[in-house]
Amino acid sequence: LFYPQKKTISLIKEIITLTNEQFWDKNQGGYFYSNSKNLDIIARMKNGTDMPLPNGNAVMIENLLQLYYFTMEEDLLKRAEKTLKLYIDSAVKIPHAFGSYLLASQWYLYGSVDIGIIYSEAINFDKNNIIKKLMSSHIPRLHLVITNDLKSLLPSFESKGTEEKSTTYYYCYRFN
């Protein structure tokens, strides 16, 4: 996964905000299947099990965690944690029914692998070759940034730098 640009992150934040406003369960946490503006529904349902498709709550946990790792906004992490707590007991008892939820739990527990490559425009840098090499390996939850201005993109790389006319590689696990 490549890091999104700032305007893409802004759009994602807007969509997550709308989702939180319309689907978030303010009492228990997690996300309902129907929005709060639909007055035709007698009872709003939610659960953690997969159906033919991955569970919506599991997908939202991953969405919240992804956006959190891009922005470091604590509210996103808190919502992901609250949603994770809703179904953990059931997931441990019946793991085959909670595959997506368990994957989201893994994402929460182990975080991402962040590879940042800062290159100087003054050198001949072959992005495609680097991408090809990295994509030929299995790196779970990979975030990859290849840029000449990494510091302006992500909070996790604010303190990083590079030498002029060189390429610097950063490997971070959970921003360390």
N, C-alpha and C positions, 0 to 999 in steps of 0.2 A: 504494500500500500504506500503510495506516495503521499506526502503531506499536501493538504489542500492549500490553495492560496488564501489570503486574508478575506477577500470578498466571498469566497466559497464558505469559509468558516462563519462569516456573518449570516449567510443564508441558512446554513445548518442550524445556527443558534436560533434564528427566527422560527424555523420549523419545529425545533425542540420546544421552544417557548409556547407555540400554539398547541402542540401535543400535550404539554403539561397543563395548560389552561383547560383543555377540553376532555382529556382522558385520565388524568392523574386522580387517584383515590386519595383525597385529603385526609381520610381517617386512618386507613391501614397502609397506605403506600401502594405501589404497583399501578398498573394501567388497565382500565376497563376496555372492553371490546367495542363499546359504543360511546359516542361523545356526549358531553353533558348538555348539549343543545338539542338533542333528539328527545322530544317530549313524548313520542309514541311508544317508548319502551317502558314496560312495567318494572323490570329489574335489570340493572346493568351487571353483566357478568364479567369475570376475569378468572384466569387460572394460570398455572405454570407449566402444564403439560403440553407436549407437542401434539399436533394433529397431523393431517397430511403435510402441513407447512410448519416451519419452526414457530414456537410460541412467541406471541407478540411481546410479552413481558421480557423474555430472554433477548429478543432483538433490541428492545429499548434499553436493556441493561448495557448491551454492547455499544449502542449509539451514545448513551450517556458517558460511558467510560472513554470512548474514542474522543468525544468532544472535550471531556475533562482533561485528557492528556494533551490536547491541543491548546487549551485555554487556562488550565489550572483553576477553574471556577469551582469552589467547594460545593455549591448547591448541586451540581451535576453528580458529584461523587456520593453525596448524601442520599440522593434519590436512587442511585444505582444500588447502594448498600441496603436501603430500606426495601427495595424490590427483591434483592437477593435473599434477605431474611425471611420473606413471606413463604418461600417454598423449599427452604433448605432441608427441613425434616422429611418432607415428602420425597424430595429428590434422592436423599440417602436411602430411603426405604424402597423406592421404585425407580432406580436410575434409568431403566430402559424407556420410561415414559417422559423423562426430563432431559433428553440429550442436549437440546439447545440451551437449556437453563444451566446444565453442568459445564458446557463450553463457555458460557458467559461467566460462570463462577471461576473457571480457570483463568479467564482474561483478567478478572478482578484480582485473583491471588498472585498471579505471576507477572502481570503487567505486560508491557510491550518491549520489544527490542528496537531501539532507535539507532539508526545509522545515519550520520550526517557527514556529508562530504562537501567541504568548502574549497572551491578552486578559484584560482586567479584567472581573469580573462587574458592575462599576458602570456599564459602558457597554452600549449596544445593539449586540451583535456578531452578524452574520448568517453563521453557519458554513456553511449550505447554499449560499449565494451564492459564497463563497470556494471551496468544494469543487467546485462546478459549473464555475467558471472554470478551476481547476487541472486538472480532469479533461478539459476540452475541449482541452488541449494534450498533445502527446506528450512526456513527460519520462521517459526510460529510468531504471529502477532507482530510482524515486521512493519516498521515505519521507516521510510527511506526518503532522505532529502539530499538532493544534489543541486547546489546553487553557488553563486558567487556572493550571496548576501544572506547567509543563514540566520544571522542574529536578528534580522528584522521579521522573521517568520514565527519563531516559537519561543515561549518562555524557557523551555528546557535548555536552550542553547545560548541564552543571553550572555553568559560569561565566557563563551568560547571565542576563539579567534584563530587566525592563520597568518603565516608569514607571507609577505608580498612575493609574488611570482612563484607560488608553490601550491600544492594541494594538501589539505589536512583532512584526515579521516577521524571521525569520532564514533565510538561504539558505546552506547549507553543502554543500560538495563534499568528500567524504572527511574530514569533520569539521573542515574549515578554513573 
